[in-house]
Amino acid sequence: MQIGVVFPQTEIGGDVGRVRAYVQGVQALGYSHVLAYDHVVGADTDVHPGWKGPYNLDSTFHEPLVLFGFMAAISSLELVTGIIILPQRQTVLVAKQAAEVDLLSEGKFRFGIGLGWNPVEYEALGRSFSDRGLRSEEQVALLRLLWTERSVTHHGTSERVTGAGLAPLPIQRPIPIWFGGQSETAYRRIGRLADGWFPQVTPGPKLDEARAIVEEAARGAGRDPAALGMEGRVSWGEGGADKVARQIGRWRDAGATHVSVNTMGAGLMSVDDHLGALGAVATAVGLPSA
């Protein structure tokens, strides 16, 4: 099982030196990958009274695909979006950006996607919120065509490409697409279409129930459920490294192929604080330092 980290988007700030120190510190500790969340714009709570979302206008977010171009130049970590909100973005442009990240990282890129929850963001990007699930399925099919074929013609319900293609193509053909989601519909979509998934529940009965739906859908689509990757997530908090190590062990026992350690929102005030917590976890689980 590969152990990575969640990039602390809301706390890292805009200082490029802090980004560099964090990424290189994570690699030196022996972690395998860095996973980044995605939000393009935040909602102004003065304009949207009663706003309930976890992020707002003042929440800092680096754009993951641009950020990964920088990370690819300063590390050899696998780069993972967890997740890009695909239906609010232009499919062909996303395909181009993802192909570039794959090239710059020498094929160390996993493209995690999801539907998102923020209609304010969809409106700002000129995309429909209500049919985002259906549109995402066509987007996934088109992405895979664009990453594997020199010339693509696709005339679908929401997407239209006539005799066009990307150059250069990515190293991975196609780039692996992993899905987030936490509904029965999402689980069935994962089983039918995904290369891997990010469960939003912890090991136990709820994960077992979700995985059963994913595996049933995979078999129904003629796919091997055992070929799907699964990435769990554990958070730093009370109990420290020993508790995180136990949680990582639960994911390993549940059959996860990957897990990420999240230090965001834990009251850590500096890059050194984040790396200190991650260093304690790395020692507790026996990661080989770089």
Sequence and secondary structure as in RCSB ss.txt:
>XXXX:A:sequence
MQIGVVFPQTEIGGDVGRVRAYVQGVQALGYSHVLAYDHVVGADTDVHPGWKGPYNLDSTFHEPLVLFGFMAAIS
SLELVTGIIILPQRQTVLVAKQAAEVDLLSEGKFRFGIGLGWNPVEYEALGRSFSDRGLRSEEQVALLRLLWTER
SVTHHGTSERVTGAGLAPLPIQRPIPIWFGGQSETAYRRIGRLADGWFPQVTPGPKLDEARAIVEEAARGAGRDP
AALGMEGRVSWGEGGADKVARQIGRWRDAGATHVSVNTMGAGLMSVDDHLGALGAVATAVGLPSA
>XXXX:A:secstr
 EEEEE  HHHH S HHHHHHHHHHHHHTT  EEEE   S    TTTSTT   S  TT     HHHHHHHHHHH 
  EEEEEEEEGGGS HHHHHHHHHHHHHHTTS EEEEEE  S HHHHHHTT  STTHHHHHHHHHHHHHHHHH S
SEEEE SS EEEEE  SS  SSSS  EEEE  SHHHHHHHHHH SEEE SS TTHHHHHHHHHHHHHHHHTT  G
GG EEEEEEE  TTHHHHHHHHHHHHHHTT SEEEEE TTS   SHHHHHHHHHHHHHHHT    
